[in-house]
Amino acid sequence: MSSPRTLGLPDGVRACLFDLDGVLTRTATVHMAAWKRTFDEFLRGRDPALPEFTQEDYNRYVDGKPRADGVRDFLASRDISLPEGSTGDAADAATVQGVATRKNELVLRELEEHGVEVYEGSIRYLRAAKEAGLATAVVTASANGEQVVASGGFADLIDTRVDGVVAAREGLRGKPAPDTFLAGARALGVEPTEAVVFEDALAGVAAGRAGGFAFVVGVDRVGQADGLASSGADVVVTDLDQLLDRS
C-alpha cells in the first residue's frame, strides 16, 4: 500500500488539494484558447495597435484566478479600465463581467463539443493518493468544476470540491489569496500543515505558500519551472506521477 513517503510527500500528510485545469485535466489549453479569442477580439475592437494576448499574459495575469480578476488584471496590463458591470451582463457588454461572460461561453462550447482530456500520470497519482488513505479535494477558480470533474471520469476519487461557485457563495478571495485552499482543508477536516497543494499556476503556488501548507508541488506544463519555484513551490515536476519515482 502506498504511503505519503512513497508518494514523494512529507510524513504526516493527510490530505491532497489539487488544482484542476493544468494539473489533473488538460483544460488549461482550452482556457488559454478561450481567453485569447476573447481578449484579441476585444483589443481589436478597441485599438488595433494594442498587442495581442499571449501565453505569457495568460501565465502572469489570468491563470488560476477567478474570471473577473483575470479580466481586470490583463486589461490593466494594457492600461484599460472597464466598468465592473454585473454577473448578468451579456457577452458583448463592455464591462468586466461582460468580457468574463464571453470567455465562459467559449469554454463551455469547447467542453460540450470535445469533452475533457485528463493527464493520465496525474490521475494515476490521484488514485495512488486515495489508495494511501489520503483525503482529496479539487480546488479550482473555475465555476465549471463540477462538470469538468464529472466529464473527466474521476469524481469517485475526489472527496470534496471548492470551485468558483463555492468561492462566490462563501465570499472566498481568489488565488493568490489562500482562501480556497484553506476552505478545502477545512472541508476535509485537516490543518494546512497536514495538507499538500498541487498547482500549475503561479498564483496558485503563491496561494499554497501563503496558506502555510505542508508542501507545495508545482506542475510545469508551459515551461515556467523557475517561476513556480520562485512563487513558492517546494518541488516542480512536469507530471504528478514523477513524484512516485521519488520513493
C-alpha positions as CSV (number, residue, x, y, z in Angstrom):
1,M,0.0,0.0,0.0
2,S,1.2,3.5,-0.8
3,S,2.1,6.0,1.9
4,P,2.9,9.7,1.9
5,R,6.6,8.9,1.6
6,T,6.1,6.6,-1.5
7,L,4.1,9.5,-3.0
8,G,7.0,11.8,-2.7
9,L,5.4,13.7,0.2
10,P,6.5,14.5,3.8
11,D,5.4,12.3,6.7
12,G,2.3,13.5,8.5
13,V,0.4,14.5,5.4
14,R,-3.2,13.5,5.5
15,A,-4.7,15.3,2.5
16,C,-4.0,16.4,-1.1
17,L,-5.5,19.6,-2.6
18,F,-5.4,19.5,-6.4
19,D,-5.9,22.4,-8.8
20,L,-7.9,21.2,-11.7
21,D,-7.0,22.8,-15.0
22,G,-3.4,22.0,-15.9
23,V,-2.9,19.6,-13.0
24,L,-5.5,16.9,-13.4
25,T,-7.1,17.9,-16.7
26,R,-5.8,19.3,-20.0
27,T,-8.4,22.1,-19.9
28,A,-5.8,24.8,-19.3
29,T,-5.2,24.8,-23.1
30,V,-9.0,25.2,-23.6
31,H,-9.0,28.2,-21.2
32,M,-5.9,29.7,-22.9
33,A,-7.6,29.5,-26.3
34,A,-10.9,30.9,-25.0
35,W,-9.1,33.8,-23.2
36,K,-7.0,34.6,-26.4
37,R,-10.0,34.7,-28.6
38,T,-12.0,36.8,-26.1
39,F,-9.2,39.3,-25.4
40,D,-7.9,39.6,-29.0
41,E,-11.4,40.4,-30.3
42,F,-11.9,42.9,-27.5
43,L,-8.5,44.6,-28.2
44,R,-9.0,44.8,-31.9
45,G,-12.3,46.5,-31.4
46,R,-10.8,49.0,-29.0
47,D,-7.5,49.7,-30.7
48,P,-5.9,47.5,-33.4
49,A,-2.5,48.7,-32.4
50,L,-2.7,47.0,-29.0
51,P,-0.6,43.9,-28.7
52,E,-2.4,40.5,-28.8
53,F,-2.9,38.3,-25.8
54,T,0.0,35.8,-25.4
55,Q,0.9,32.7,-23.4
56,E,3.0,34.9,-21.1
57,D,0.0,37.1,-20.5
58,Y,-2.1,34.0,-19.6
59,N,0.6,32.8,-17.1
60,R,1.1,36.2,-15.5
61,Y,-2.4,37.7,-15.4
62,V,-5.1,35.1,-15.8
63,D,-4.1,31.5,-14.9
64,G,-5.6,30.2,-11.7
65,K,-7.6,33.3,-10.9
66,P,-11.4,33.9,-10.9
67,R,-12.5,35.1,-14.3
68,A,-13.3,38.7,-13.3
69,D,-9.9,39.0,-11.6
70,G,-8.2,37.8,-14.8
71,V,-10.1,40.3,-16.9
72,R,-9.2,43.2,-14.6
73,D,-5.5,42.2,-14.3
74,F,-4.9,41.6,-18.0
75,L,-6.7,44.7,-19.2
76,A,-4.7,46.8,-16.6
77,S,-1.6,45.5,-18.3
78,R,-2.8,47.2,-21.4
79,D,-3.8,50.4,-19.5
80,I,-7.5,49.6,-19.9
81,S,-10.1,50.0,-17.2
82,L,-13.7,48.9,-17.7
83,P,-16.8,49.4,-15.5
84,E,-17.5,46.3,-13.4
85,G,-21.0,45.7,-14.6
86,S,-22.9,42.8,-13.1
87,T,-22.8,39.0,-13.4
88,G,-25.9,39.1,-15.7
89,D,-24.1,41.2,-18.4
90,A,-24.3,40.0,-21.9
91,A,-21.2,38.6,-23.6
92,D,-20.9,41.7,-25.8
93,A,-21.1,44.2,-22.9
94,A,-18.1,46.5,-22.5
95,T,-17.7,45.6,-18.8
96,V,-15.5,43.3,-16.7
97,Q,-18.4,40.9,-16.3
98,G,-19.3,41.1,-19.9
99,V,-15.8,40.1,-21.0
100,A,-15.8,37.3,-18.4
101,T,-19.2,36.0,-19.7
102,R,-17.8,35.9,-23.3
103,K,-14.9,33.8,-22.2
104,N,-17.0,31.4,-20.2
105,E,-19.4,30.9,-23.2
106,L,-16.4,29.9,-25.4
107,V,-15.1,27.4,-22.7
108,L,-18.5,25.8,-22.2
109,R,-18.9,25.4,-26.0
110,E,-15.5,23.7,-26.3
111,L,-16.1,21.4,-23.4
112,E,-19.5,20.4,-24.8
113,E,-18.1,19.7,-28.3
114,H,-14.9,18.0,-27.3
115,G,-15.2,16.9,-23.7
116,V,-12.3,16.8,-21.1
117,E,-8.9,15.2,-21.5
118,V,-7.1,14.2,-18.4
119,Y,-3.4,13.9,-17.6
120,E,-3.1,10.1,-17.2
121,G,0.0,10.4,-15.0
122,S,-1.7,12.8,-12.6
123,I,-4.8,10.5,-12.5
124,R,-2.5,7.6,-11.6
125,Y,-1.1,9.7,-8.8
126,L,-4.6,10.8,-7.6
127,R,-5.6,7.1,-7.4
128,A,-2.4,6.2,-5.5
129,A,-3.1,9.0,-3.0
130,K,-6.6,7.6,-2.4
131,E,-5.1,4.1,-2.0
132,A,-2.7,5.5,0.6
133,G,-5.7,6.7,2.6
134,L,-5.3,10.4,1.9
135,A,-8.3,12.7,1.7
136,T,-8.5,14.5,-1.7
137,A,-10.0,17.8,-2.8
138,V,-10.2,19.7,-6.1
139,V,-9.6,23.5,-5.6
140,T,-10.2,25.5,-8.7
141,A,-11.2,29.0,-9.7
142,S,-13.4,27.6,-12.4
143,A,-17.2,27.9,-12.0
144,N,-17.4,24.7,-14.1
145,G,-15.5,22.5,-11.7
146,E,-18.3,20.0,-11.1
147,Q,-18.9,19.5,-14.9
148,V,-15.1,19.1,-15.6
149,V,-14.6,16.5,-12.8
150,A,-17.6,14.5,-13.9
151,S,-16.6,14.7,-17.6
152,G,-13.1,13.7,-16.7
153,G,-14.3,10.5,-15.1
154,F,-12.6,10.8,-11.7
155,A,-15.4,12.1,-9.4
156,D,-15.1,8.9,-7.4
157,L,-11.5,9.9,-6.4
158,I,-12.4,13.3,-5.1
159,D,-13.8,13.8,-1.6
160,T,-14.7,17.4,-1.8
161,R,-14.6,20.3,-4.3
162,V,-14.1,24.1,-3.8
163,D,-14.7,25.8,-7.1
164,G,-15.8,29.2,-8.4
165,V,-19.4,28.6,-7.4
166,V,-18.4,27.7,-3.8
167,A,-16.0,30.7,-3.6
168,A,-18.7,33.1,-4.7
169,R,-21.2,31.6,-2.3
170,E,-18.8,31.8,0.7
171,G,-17.1,35.1,-0.2
172,L,-13.7,33.5,-0.6
173,R,-10.9,35.5,-2.2
174,G,-9.4,34.1,-5.4
175,K,-5.8,32.9,-5.7
176,P,-3.1,34.1,-5.0
177,A,-5.0,34.6,-1.7
178,P,-5.1,31.2,0.1
179,D,-8.8,31.3,1.0
180,T,-10.0,28.5,-1.4
181,F,-7.2,26.1,-0.4
182,L,-7.9,26.8,3.3
183,A,-11.6,26.1,2.7
184,G,-10.6,22.8,1.0
185,A,-8.6,21.8,4.1
186,R,-11.4,22.7,6.4
187,A,-13.9,20.6,4.3
188,L,-11.6,17.6,4.7
189,G,-11.1,18.2,8.4
190,V,-7.3,18.7,8.3
191,E,-5.0,21.6,9.2
192,P,-2.9,23.3,6.5
193,T,0.2,21.7,8.0
194,E,-1.3,18.3,7.2
195,A,-2.1,19.0,3.5
196,V,-0.3,19.4,0.2
197,V,-1.2,21.8,-2.6
198,F,-0.7,20.7,-6.3
199,E,-0.7,23.7,-8.7
200,D,0.4,24.6,-12.2
201,A,-0.4,28.4,-11.9
202,L,2.0,31.0,-10.4
203,A,-1.0,32.5,-8.5
204,G,-2.0,29.0,-7.2
205,V,1.5,28.2,-6.0
206,A,1.7,31.5,-4.2
207,A,-1.7,30.8,-2.6
208,G,-0.4,27.4,-1.3
209,R,2.7,29.1,0.2
210,A,0.6,31.9,1.7
211,G,-1.7,29.3,3.4
212,G,1.1,27.7,5.3
213,F,0.6,24.2,3.8
214,A,3.0,21.4,4.5
215,F,4.2,21.1,0.9
216,V,3.5,22.8,-2.4
217,V,4.0,20.9,-5.7
218,G,4.4,23.0,-8.8
219,V,3.3,21.3,-12.1
220,D,5.1,22.8,-15.1
221,R,3.1,22.4,-18.3
222,V,4.3,25.5,-20.1
223,G,8.0,25.9,-19.3
224,Q,7.7,28.1,-16.2
225,A,9.6,25.9,-13.7
226,D,11.7,28.8,-12.4
227,G,8.6,30.9,-11.9
228,L,6.8,28.2,-10.0
229,A,9.9,27.7,-7.8
230,S,10.2,31.4,-7.1
231,S,6.5,31.6,-6.3
232,G,7.0,29.1,-3.5
233,A,6.9,25.5,-4.9
234,D,8.9,23.0,-2.8
235,V,9.3,20.8,-5.9
236,V,8.5,21.2,-9.6
237,V,7.5,18.3,-11.8
238,T,6.1,18.1,-15.3
239,D,3.5,15.5,-14.3
240,L,2.5,14.2,-10.9
241,D,3.5,10.5,-11.5
242,Q,7.1,11.7,-11.4
243,L,6.7,12.0,-7.6
244,L,6.1,8.3,-7.5
245,D,9.6,7.7,-8.8
246,R,11.0,9.6,-5.8
247,S,10.0,6.9,-3.3
